[in-house]
Amino acid sequence: MHLKPLDKTYIRNILFKYLEYSVAGEAKEAMQLEKVLFTMLEATPENLESLEKQRAKYNGGFLGYFYT
């Protein structure tokens, strides 16, 4: 995917806000931004499945709650 500079800036801002929420333990807010990132980066079902498996392995499947 070829992104315009504005798109890169937007994604960078969303990514850093996502990381801030994650570090602060604000899971609901982080999950909302994760959905934005997945959409913008055109994540495949396989990408989401892989991430869901890792989440289930380490924290009880939190991603499955949002993406099933």
Helices and strands as residue ranges (DSSP letters): H 5-24, H 27-40, H 45-59, H 62-67
